[in-house]
């Protein structure tokens, strides 16, 4: 019995949220005034449309074609002229950037 009432309630709720008629201003209210630089008053659908700034198009893929990268003139070797280290050597202590040892003393 409870399940049937729940199903009927959900069905009535879904049926009640459908659009019955086109949107109109409330009784006693007028449409918004025409913008100063517009040639005509916008319609209801134009007023409800989101501007591009509110919902920009999403671009997931930055490169559309697989192509070799151009050489980077700032991709330089280290200042000492040697080859940059490729991996960290195990057992070698790394400098800590967190903790009381990394805070400068006030002068």
C-alpha positions in Angstrom: 0.0 0.0 0.0 2.8 2.4 1.0 4.7 1.5 -2.2 1.7 2.3 -4.4 1.2 5.7 -2.7 4.8 6.4 -3.2 4.6 5.6 -6.9 1.5 7.7 -7.4 3.1 10.6 -5.6 6.2 10.4 -7.7 4.2 10.2 -10.9 2.1 13.2 -9.9 5.3 15.2 -9.1 6.9 14.4 -12.4 3.7 15.2 -14.3 3.3 18.5 -12.5 6.7 19.9 -13.4 6.1 19.9 -17.2 5.6 23.1 -19.2 2.0 23.9 -19.7 2.2 27.2 -21.6 4.8 29.5 -23.0 6.3 31.9 -20.4 4.6 35.2 -19.9 5.1 38.1 -17.4 3.2 37.8 -14.2 -0.3 39.5 -14.2 0.1 43.2 -13.7 3.8 43.2 -14.7 5.3 44.2 -18.1 8.2 42.8 -20.1 11.6 44.4 -19.3 12.3 47.7 -21.1 14.3 47.7 -24.3 18.0 48.1 -23.7 19.4 51.5 -24.8 21.5 50.3 -27.7 19.2 47.5 -28.9 17.1 47.9 -32.1 14.1 46.0 -30.7 12.9 44.6 -27.4 14.3 41.0 -26.8 11.8 38.2 -26.7 11.3 35.8 -23.7 13.5 33.1 -25.3 16.3 35.7 -26.0 16.1 36.9 -22.4 16.4 33.4 -21.1 19.3 32.3 -23.4 22.6 32.1 -21.6 25.4 34.4 -22.9 28.6 32.9 -24.1 30.5 34.1 -21.0 28.0 32.2 -18.7 28.5 28.9 -20.4 31.6 28.8 -22.6 32.3 25.9 -24.9 34.7 23.4 -23.4 37.8 22.3 -25.2 39.3 19.1 -23.8 41.9 18.4 -26.4 44.4 21.2 -26.9 46.1 19.5 -29.9 43.8 18.3 -32.6 46.6 16.7 -34.7 49.6 14.7 -33.5 52.6 16.8 -34.7 56.1 17.3 -33.5 56.8 20.1 -31.1 58.8 23.1 -32.2 62.2 23.5 -30.6 62.1 25.6 -27.4 64.8 28.2 -27.3 64.5 28.4 -23.5 65.2 24.6 -23.1 68.8 25.2 -22.0 71.2 22.9 -20.2 72.1 23.7 -16.5 74.4 26.7 -15.9 77.5 24.5 -15.1 77.3 23.1 -18.6 76.8 19.5 -17.4 73.9 17.2 -18.1 70.9 17.6 -15.8 70.4 14.7 -13.4 67.8 12.3 -14.6 66.8 10.7 -11.3 67.3 11.0 -7.6 70.0 8.7 -6.1 68.6 6.5 -3.3 70.0 7.3 0.2 70.9 10.8 -0.8 69.3 13.4 1.6 67.1 15.9 -0.1 66.8 19.4 1.4 63.7 19.9 3.4 61.4 22.8 2.5 59.1 22.1 5.5 59.8 22.4 9.2 61.6 24.7 11.6 65.0 24.4 9.8 63.6 26.1 6.7 62.4 29.2 8.4 64.8 32.2 8.4 65.6 33.8 11.7 64.4 37.4 12.2 67.1 40.0 12.0 
